[in-house]
């Protein structure tokens, strides 16, 4: 199952493993939690290695966490051929089984990873217990950010050039990243640049993909979270998600696109309460309200 392990994971508690799944080697992070808790599977953003969500994971003590570098990103080798979200969802399902999780998991997706999280919940409804969508949209049919922002987003230069990240990071990510240069420096220190075709493959996975056609069929209780100053994915996209997903709740954060990192201490308790809630309080019509 496991080809190798790093002796020390980031945050001092996350164990880094190399796991082969159907011939694809994946760099996986596992942070063990309290006994009896449902594991939280995290899908990261485009080009983002697993270390970049360390502040959020550290702010969720006791929660079992599984996160992996998407093929072609961080420490996961680039596959020969491109992939779609459906094949990545199958890969993730097989990965959690390989790691020994036979039951349900909770799923959290950030930005690009939010699309993958929606696909996973749709494709494996019995596996996904609860769903958290952070700073994301319904895919190709969405209200886009400004053209200047989107052009910078499709270029992976920010992952390779620290000076360029310092110059454009505030405008690109918004929120706290506009106000605090230390956030950008910390962000930059955690980056492992995507390899060769890896970034392009991630972008290609989303071309033409949209969840609008089946969002209303999702039955998982869903927490939709979004920053009020998100230059990449405007807030209206979160409102669309929360209106179309039947059992959903919208939570707004006074921050930007990467609020899960820059406001980790504020948003982690919101996520913990949602995941721990044993009730069935979410309306079957999409609350759509913060």
ZIQUIQUI-V535425 format. One record per backbone hydrogen bond with DSSP energy under -1.0 kcal/mol. CO is the residue of the C=O (numbers start at 1). NH is the residue of the N-H. If there is no record, write none. Layout:
# ZIQUIQUI-V535425
[[CO NH] [CO NH]]
This chain:
# ZIQUIQUI-V535425
[[1 20] [4 18] [9 12] [10 13] [10 14] [15 30] [16 6] [17 28] [18 3] [18 4] [19 26] [21 24] [24 21] [26 19] [27 69] [28 17] [29 67] [30 15] [31 65] [34 37] [39 106] [40 66] [41 108] [43 110] [45 48] [49 52] [50 53] [51 54] [53 57] [54 58] [55 59] [57 60] [60 63] [62 34] [64 40] [65 31] [66 42] [67 29] [70 73] [72 195] [73 76] [76 72] [84 88] [85 89] [86 90] [87 91] [88 92] [89 93] [90 94] [91 95] [92 96] [93 97] [94 98] [95 99] [96 101] [97 100] [105 129] [106 41] [107 132] [108 43] [109 134] [110 113] [111 114] [112 116] [113 117] [114 118] [115 119] [116 120] [117 121] [118 122] [119 123] [120 124] [124 128] [127 105] [130 107] [131 223] [132 109] [133 225] [134 111] [138 211] [140 142] [146 150] [147 151] [148 152] [149 153] [150 154] [156 159] [157 160] [157 161] [161 165] [162 166] [163 167] [164 168] [165 169] [168 172] [169 173] [170 174] [173 257] [174 177] [175 178] [176 180] [180 183] [181 185] [182 186] [183 187] [184 188] [185 189] [188 191] [195 198] [197 201] [198 202] [199 203] [200 204] [201 205] [206 209] [209 140] [211 214] [211 215] [214 217] [215 218] [221 131] [222 249] [223 133] [224 251] [225 135] [226 253] [234 237] [235 238] [235 239] [236 240] [237 241] [238 242] [239 243] [240 244] [241 245] [246 286] [247 222] [248 287] [249 224] [251 226] [253 228] [253 255] [255 229] [256 259] [258 261] [258 262] [259 263] [261 264] [263 267] [264 268] [267 271] [268 272] [269 273] [270 274] [271 275] [272 276] [273 277] [289 250]]
